[in-house]
Amino acid sequence: MNTTITMKKHNYSAGPCILPQEVFEKSADAILNFNNSGLSLLEISHRSKDFVAVMDEARDLALELLDLKGKGYQALFLHGGASLEFLMVPYNLMKTDGKAAYLDTGTWASAAIKEAKLFGETVVVASSKDQNYNHIPKGYTVPEDANYFHCTSNNTIFGTQMKSFPNVSIPVVCDMSSDIFSRVLDFSKFDIIYAGAQKNMGPAGTTLVVVKEEILGKSGRVIPSMLDYEKHIKAESMYNTPAVFPVYASLLTLQWLKKLGGIAAVEKLNNAKAELLYNEIDRNPYFKGAANVEDRSNMNAVFLLENEEHASVFDTLWKEAGISGLPGHRSVGGYRASMYNALPIESVQVLVDVMQDFESKVSGMNF
């Protein structure tokens, strides 16, 4: 069957995200006939040999790409999105008489803090809320008597990204939903990494959780089964019926990433895309960046017009160029160009060309 897709818009959506073309095509084939079984991927048993192999490879490949294989970590594909992890993390790590430390860098970090407060003392070590989260706080101190420290590596709404992480002796938990697999880090510095698939890894419906086993079982809490990491590990991510299609599509994306050369290779591409767009934002007198320069996200470039009266002109141009998903979040306004791993640099060049065309047109207008 021919699954060639004839369109393609330049997709800057913040999530669900753009995925590699080959992932769409292989997923489409699998929906019709998975592994030449005569069955659709959507109707096979999650306990079948074919899908168990998918789950095993996806978990194994996630650890391999993060360079955590054989280092005491387990990878899980769970339900509930990153939002459920806001709850699962304190359930599993905060002691009954303990406390946790959180860095507040945006909407999702704030949501995680709200859930943690249900379990015990929650210390916000620093926040950039008073400046509408336009930067990553610096120079804060993490209390060493906390049960864990939680941070959010990339903030999709505000376009900021942590470029460094504190060195602490307590477990470190990081929500990497929107920049997972996008840059090289020493991932062994983190004890739990979680990421909703739909930002940079796969379709909505599953969440990758990477957890260091030795930190579990110490909270003293009675944890509901579905929220207990140890139970999910023991069941090899099959404690309940997993999200079969999202896990399969995530596996295809991880395979694509490995074939590309892994995280180091895609980081070079991501750096080139970000440099191309931010250079134009800074050069063009009709635009300005929303986030502090030193904290700009390579995944989500948030920018504004210097004069909102020009919005109708710019909006017409980018829509005519086949660009999709560019409007910014209501919390910031303006525009947000999400440049996830699968977005080709050619799409970024199209946006830059539109910005330059806009500059040429507006410079000759009177408003």
C-alpha positions as CSV (number, residue, x, y, z in Angstrom):
1,M,0.0,0.0,0.0
2,N,1.2,3.5,-0.8
3,T,1.3,5.6,2.4
4,T,3.1,8.6,0.8
5,I,1.8,11.8,2.4
6,T,1.6,14.7,0.0
7,M,1.3,17.9,1.9
8,K,3.6,18.9,4.4
9,K,3.2,22.1,6.3
10,H,6.0,23.5,8.4
11,N,4.8,22.4,11.8
12,Y,5.8,24.6,14.7
13,S,3.2,23.1,17.1
14,A,4.3,23.0,20.7
15,G,2.7,19.6,21.1
16,P,1.5,17.1,20.0
17,C,4.7,17.5,18.1
18,I,6.1,17.0,14.7
19,L,7.5,13.5,14.1
20,P,9.9,12.2,11.4
21,Q,8.1,11.3,8.1
22,E,9.3,7.7,8.3
23,V,7.6,7.4,11.7
24,F,4.2,8.5,10.2
25,E,4.6,6.0,7.3
26,K,5.7,3.0,9.4
27,S,3.0,3.8,11.9
28,A,0.4,3.9,9.1
29,D,1.5,0.6,7.8
30,A,1.3,-1.0,11.3
31,I,-2.2,0.3,11.8
32,L,-3.2,-1.7,8.7
33,N,-1.0,-4.8,9.1
34,F,1.4,-5.0,12.0
35,N,4.4,-7.2,11.4
36,N,2.6,-9.0,8.6
37,S,0.3,-10.5,11.2
38,G,-2.9,-9.8,9.3
39,L,-3.9,-7.7,12.4
40,S,-3.8,-4.0,13.0
41,L,-1.5,-2.6,15.7
42,L,-4.6,-1.1,17.2
43,E,-6.2,-4.5,17.8
44,I,-3.4,-6.8,18.8
45,S,-3.0,-8.0,22.4
46,H,-0.6,-6.1,24.4
47,R,0.5,-9.5,25.8
48,S,1.3,-10.8,22.3
49,K,4.9,-11.7,21.5
50,D,5.1,-9.0,18.9
51,F,4.1,-6.1,21.2
52,V,6.1,-7.4,24.2
53,A,9.1,-7.1,21.8
54,V,8.1,-3.5,21.0
55,M,7.9,-2.6,24.7
56,D,11.2,-4.3,25.6
57,E,13.0,-2.6,22.7
58,A,11.5,0.8,23.5
59,R,12.5,0.6,27.1
60,D,16.0,-0.6,26.3
61,L,16.6,1.9,23.6
62,A,15.6,4.8,25.8
63,L,18.2,3.8,28.3
64,E,20.8,3.3,25.6
65,L,20.3,6.7,24.0
66,L,20.5,8.4,27.5
67,D,23.7,6.3,28.2
68,L,22.0,4.9,31.3
69,K,22.0,1.2,30.3
70,G,23.4,-1.1,32.9
71,K,23.6,1.8,35.5
72,G,20.8,0.8,37.8
73,Y,18.0,2.6,35.9
74,Q,14.7,1.3,34.6
75,A,12.6,2.9,31.8
76,L,8.8,2.8,31.9
77,F,6.1,3.8,29.5
78,L,3.1,4.9,31.6
79,H,-0.2,6.6,31.3
80,G,-1.4,10.0,32.6
81,G,1.1,12.3,30.9
82,A,3.7,14.3,32.8
83,S,0.8,15.7,34.9
84,L,0.4,12.4,36.6
85,E,4.1,12.4,37.4
86,F,3.6,15.6,39.4
87,L,1.7,13.3,41.8
88,M,3.7,10.1,41.4
89,V,7.0,11.7,42.3
90,P,6.1,12.9,45.8
91,Y,4.1,9.7,46.4
92,N,7.2,7.6,45.8
93,L,10.0,9.9,47.1
94,M,8.6,12.3,49.8
95,K,8.8,10.7,53.2
96,T,5.8,10.9,55.5
97,D,7.5,13.5,57.7
98,G,9.8,14.9,55.0
99,K,10.0,17.7,52.5
100,A,10.8,18.4,48.9
101,A,12.6,21.2,47.0
102,Y,11.3,22.7,43.8
103,L,12.5,25.2,41.3
104,D,9.6,27.3,39.8
105,T,10.3,28.2,36.2
106,G,6.9,28.1,34.5
107,T,3.4,26.9,34.3
108,W,4.3,23.1,34.5
109,A,6.8,23.6,37.3
110,S,4.1,25.5,39.2
111,A,1.6,22.6,38.6
112,A,4.1,20.1,40.0
113,I,4.6,22.2,43.1
114,K,0.9,22.4,43.7
115,E,0.7,18.5,43.7
116,A,3.7,18.1,46.0
117,K,2.1,20.4,48.6
118,L,-0.6,17.8,49.1
119,F,2.1,15.4,50.5
120,G,4.1,17.6,52.8
121,E,6.5,20.6,53.1
122,T,7.4,21.8,49.7
123,V,10.2,24.4,49.5
124,V,10.3,26.6,46.4
125,V,14.0,27.4,46.2
126,A,13.6,30.1,43.6
127,S,11.0,31.4,41.1
128,S,10.9,33.6,38.1
129,K,7.1,34.1,38.3
130,D,7.4,37.8,39.2
131,Q,8.9,38.4,35.8
132,N,6.4,36.2,33.9
133,Y,9.0,33.4,33.8
134,N,11.2,35.1,31.3
135,H,14.4,33.6,32.8
136,I,15.8,30.7,34.8
137,P,16.6,31.7,38.4
138,K,20.3,31.5,39.4
139,G,22.2,31.4,42.6
140,Y,19.6,29.5,44.7
141,T,20.4,27.0,47.4
142,V,18.8,23.6,47.6
143,P,18.3,22.3,51.1
144,E,20.3,19.1,51.6
145,D,17.8,17.7,54.0
146,A,15.0,17.6,51.4
147,N,14.0,14.2,50.1
148,Y,14.5,15.3,46.5
149,F,15.0,18.3,44.2
150,H,12.6,18.8,41.3
151,C,13.1,21.0,38.2
152,T,11.7,21.4,34.7
153,S,14.5,21.5,32.1
154,N,12.6,23.3,29.3
155,N,9.6,25.6,29.5
156,T,7.5,25.5,26.4
157,I,5.2,28.4,27.1
158,F,7.8,30.9,28.0
159,G,10.7,29.7,25.9
160,T,13.3,29.2,28.6
161,Q,15.7,26.2,29.1
162,M,18.0,25.3,32.0
163,K,21.6,25.3,30.7
164,S,23.0,23.8,33.9
165,F,21.7,21.9,36.9
166,P,22.7,22.2,40.6
167,N,25.1,19.7,42.1
168,V,23.4,18.2,45.1
169,S,23.6,15.1,47.2
170,I,19.9,14.4,47.3
171,P,17.9,12.8,44.4
172,V,17.3,15.0,41.4
173,V,14.0,14.7,39.5
174,C,13.6,16.5,36.2
175,D,10.6,17.0,33.9
176,M,12.1,16.8,30.5
177,S,8.9,16.7,28.6
178,S,9.8,19.2,25.9
179,D,13.5,18.7,25.4
180,I,14.0,14.9,26.1
181,F,16.6,13.4,23.7
182,S,17.4,16.9,22.2
183,R,20.9,17.6,23.8
184,V,23.7,15.8,25.5
185,L,23.7,15.9,29.3
186,D,25.1,13.7,32.0
187,F,21.8,11.9,32.5
188,S,23.3,9.9,35.4
189,K,23.0,13.1,37.5
190,F,19.3,12.6,37.5
191,D,17.5,10.0,39.6
192,I,14.1,10.4,37.8
193,I,13.6,11.8,34.4
194,Y,10.0,11.9,33.0
195,A,8.6,13.2,29.8
196,G,5.2,13.2,28.1
197,A,5.8,11.7,24.7
198,Q,3.9,14.3,22.8
199,K,6.5,17.1,23.0
200,N,9.5,15.6,21.4
201,M,9.2,11.8,21.2
202,G,5.9,10.5,20.0
203,P,2.1,11.0,19.9
204,A,0.1,11.9,23.0
205,G,-0.9,9.0,25.2
206,T,2.2,7.7,26.9
207,T,4.9,9.0,29.2
208,L,8.5,7.9,29.5
209,V,9.8,7.6,33.0
210,V,13.4,6.7,33.7
211,V,14.1,6.0,37.3
212,K,17.1,4.9,39.4
213,E,15.8,1.9,41.3
214,E,17.9,2.4,44.5
215,I,16.0,5.6,45.4
216,L,12.6,3.8,45.6
217,G,10.9,2.1,48.6
218,K,12.1,4.7,51.2
219,S,9.1,7.0,51.6
220,G,7.3,5.1,54.3
221,R,4.0,5.7,52.4
222,V,1.3,3.3,51.4
223,I,1.3,3.9,47.6
224,P,-1.7,3.0,45.4
225,S,-0.7,0.3,43.0
226,M,-1.1,2.3,39.9
227,L,1.1,5.1,41.3
228,D,3.9,2.8,42.6
229,Y,7.0,2.9,40.4
230,E,8.2,-0.4,41.9
231,K,5.1,-2.2,40.8
232,H,5.5,-0.9,37.3
233,I,9.1,-1.9,37.2
234,K,8.3,-5.4,38.4
235,A,5.6,-5.7,35.8
236,E,8.0,-4.5,33.1
237,S,5.7,-1.6,32.2
238,M,2.8,-3.9,31.7
239,Y,1.0,-3.6,35.1
240,N,-2.0,-2.5,33.1
241,T,-2.7,-2.3,29.4
242,P,-0.1,0.1,28.0
243,A,-0.8,2.7,25.3
244,V,0.1,0.4,22.4
245,F,0.1,2.8,19.5
246,P,2.0,5.7,21.3
247,V,4.6,3.3,22.6
248,Y,5.1,1.8,19.1
249,A,5.4,5.3,17.5
250,S,7.8,6.4,20.3
251,L,9.9,3.3,19.5
252,L,10.0,4.3,15.8
253,T,11.2,7.8,16.8
254,L,13.9,6.4,19.0
255,Q,15.1,4.1,16.2
256,W,15.1,7.1,13.9
257,L,17.2,9.1,16.4
258,K,19.7,6.2,16.8
259,K,20.0,5.9,13.1
260,L,20.6,9.7,12.9
261,G,23.6,9.3,15.2
262,G,22.0,9.6,18.6
263,I,21.6,12.6,20.8
264,A,24.9,14.2,20.0
265,A,24.0,14.3,16.3
266,V,20.6,15.7,16.8
267,E,21.9,18.3,19.2
268,K,24.1,19.8,16.4
269,L,21.0,20.1,14.2
270,N,19.0,21.6,17.0
271,N,21.8,24.2,17.7
272,A,21.9,25.1,14.0
273,K,18.1,25.6,13.9
274,A,18.1,27.7,17.1
275,E,21.0,29.9,15.9
276,L,19.4,30.5,12.5
277,L,16.1,31.7,14.1
278,Y,17.4,33.6,17.1
279,N,19.9,35.5,14.8
280,E,17.0,36.7,12.7
281,I,14.9,37.7,15.8
282,D,17.9,39.7,17.1
283,R,18.7,41.2,13.7
284,N,15.2,42.1,12.5
285,P,14.1,45.5,14.0
286,Y,10.4,44.4,13.9
287,F,10.8,41.5,16.4
288,K,12.1,40.9,19.9
289,G,12.7,37.8,22.0
290,A,10.6,37.2,25.0
291,A,13.1,35.2,27.1
292,N,16.4,36.4,28.5
293,V,19.1,35.6,26.0
294,E,21.2,33.4,28.3
295,D,18.2,31.2,29.0
296,R,16.6,30.9,25.6
297,S,15.2,27.5,24.7
298,N,16.6,25.6,21.7
299,M,13.2,23.8,21.5
300,N,10.7,26.7,21.8
301,A,11.7,30.2,20.5
302,V,9.1,32.7,21.9
303,F,9.2,36.1,20.2
304,L,7.0,39.2,19.9
305,L,6.3,41.9,17.4
306,E,7.7,45.4,18.3
307,N,4.4,46.8,17.1
308,E,1.3,44.7,17.4
309,E,-0.4,46.8,14.6
310,H,1.8,44.8,12.2
311,A,0.3,41.5,13.3
312,S,-2.2,41.1,10.5
313,V,0.6,41.5,7.9
314,F,2.9,39.0,9.5
315,D,0.1,36.5,10.1
316,T,-0.9,36.6,6.5
317,L,2.7,36.0,5.3
318,W,3.4,33.0,7.5
319,K,0.1,31.3,6.8
320,E,0.6,31.8,3.0
321,A,4.1,30.2,3.4
322,G,2.5,26.9,4.8
323,I,3.6,27.5,8.4
324,S,1.4,26.0,11.1
325,G,1.2,26.2,14.9
326,L,3.1,29.5,15.3
327,P,0.9,31.6,17.6
328,G,2.2,32.0,21.1
329,H,0.6,30.8,24.3
330,R,-1.9,33.3,25.8
331,S,0.3,33.7,28.9
332,V,2.9,35.5,26.7
333,G,1.3,36.3,23.4
334,G,3.3,36.8,20.2
335,Y,4.7,33.8,18.5
336,R,6.2,30.5,19.5
337,A,8.3,28.4,17.1
338,S,8.7,24.9,18.5
339,M,11.8,23.4,16.9
340,Y,11.7,19.8,18.1
341,N,14.1,17.1,16.9
342,A,12.1,16.2,13.7
343,L,11.7,19.7,12.4
344,P,14.0,20.2,9.4
345,I,16.2,23.2,9.2
346,E,14.6,24.0,5.9
347,S,11.4,24.8,7.8
348,V,13.3,27.2,10.0
349,Q,14.7,28.9,6.9
350,V,11.1,29.3,5.5
351,L,10.2,31.2,8.7
352,V,13.3,33.3,8.5
353,D,12.5,34.2,4.9
354,V,9.0,35.2,5.9
355,M,10.4,37.4,8.7
356,Q,12.7,39.1,6.2
357,D,9.9,39.5,3.7
358,F,7.7,41.0,6.5
359,E,10.5,43.5,7.3
360,S,10.7,44.6,3.7
361,K,6.9,45.1,3.4
362,V,6.4,46.9,6.7
363,S,9.4,49.2,6.2
364,G,7.5,50.7,3.2
365,M,4.2,51.1,5.0
366,N,2.7,53.9,7.1
367,F,0.8,52.9,10.3
